[in-house]
Amino acid sequence: MTTIDDLDKIDLKILKELAKDGRMAWSKLGEQVGLSLTPVLRRVRVLEEAGFIQGYVARLDEGRLAGRISVLVSVTLALQSEEVIASFEEKIALAPEVMSCFLMTGDTDYSLRVVVRDLDAYNEFLTRTLTRIPGVAHIKSSFALKTVLFRSSPLI
């Protein structure tokens, strides 16, 4: 299994450039990293096969499409059985307002990032989706005032 320690500076530059612009022309990528087209394509293919590049996506304008209100939601389950956990994860994955969901350690079982257009939309998500998931015992919502930092990929 290839690790980040196995990558050289050129591989890291390729990843950095593709993280900035995944639609960059291969020839331009080669110019940016100092290689001709064939070696760049070979390296990109190796990085894809090794799992460092998992795919290519368009970064959509979240605010225009889903809303500008980000809510960080802590969810505690009544029980932490396999059935309750599996049911919660299955149902929360169907909620389009949920941008991310993390299984946590500590006092909270899950941490969600929910994006909605306004408070009414959040109230609807809360009452029609989250509170109706069996096993949810406690919900704590915190509203983000502004985004200070958001990364779509790790720093290299």
Secondary structure as GFF3:
##gff-version 3
##sequence-region A 1 156
A	DSSP	three_ten_helix	4	6	.	.	.	ID=ss1
A	DSSP	alpha_helix	9	20	.	.	.	ID=ss2
A	DSSP	alpha_helix	26	33	.	.	.	ID=ss3
A	DSSP	alpha_helix	37	49	.	.	.	ID=ss4
A	DSSP	alpha_helix	62	65	.	.	.	ID=ss5
A	DSSP	beta_strand	69	77	.	.	.	ID=ss6
A	DSSP	alpha_helix	82	92	.	.	.	ID=ss7
A	DSSP	beta_strand	98	103	.	.	.	ID=ss8
A	DSSP	beta_strand	110	116	.	.	.	ID=ss9
A	DSSP	alpha_helix	119	128	.	.	.	ID=ss10
A	DSSP	three_ten_helix	130	132	.	.	.	ID=ss11
A	DSSP	beta_strand	136	143	.	.	.	ID=ss12
###
